[in-house]
Amino acid sequence: MFGNPKLDPPLIDRPSYTFCILEALHAALRRRDVYAVGATSGATRARLIEERLWVRERRRC
């Protein structure tokens, strides 16, 4: 970020900074440190329909 020879020393390279932030976000997502507000945090199957309803609806297709 700071090593771009085309920029004066106090300035940062914006594309490099953006890429660095995206890498940090990706790592945090993989560690599950970042999540979307309102997203379920565990029981992902809790909102699925019951098994007997699933079988019935599947037969209609």
N, C-alpha and C positions, 0 to 999 in steps of 0.2 A: 504494500500500500504506500509506503513512504519512500520506496527506492526508485521511483520513476525519475530518470534524469531530466525529463522535459518539464518537471514541475519544481517550483521553489520549495525549499525545505519545510516550511510549515504546512504546505498543501498536501492533500492525499489524493491518490489516484482513485476516482470514484468507481470505475468498473471493478477494480481490485477489491475495494471495500465492499461493494455489493456482493461479489462472489464469496468473500470471507464470511459475510453475514449469512448467506445462503448455506454455506458449509456448516456453520454453527447451528443453524436451524435444523438442517437435515440430521445432524448428530443428536440434537435434543429430541427430535421426533422419534428417532430410533431407540433412544433411551426411555421414551414415553414421559419426558419431562414437560412437553408442550402438548396441549390439547385444545380443541375447539370448545368454546363456551356453549353449554347445552348438550354436548355430546355425552353419550353414556360412558360410564367409566368402569365397565366390568361385564355385567350381565347382558351380553350382546344378544343372547337368545330370548331375553325376557319379553321382547316386543314381537316375537314371531307368533303365528297362529298355532293353535293346538294341532297335534299330530293327526287326529281323526279328521279335522277340517282340511288339513293339507292334502290328505289322501283323497278326500271327496273332490276338492277343487282341481287336483291334478288329473283326475279321471275325466273332467269336463273338457280338457284341452285336446 
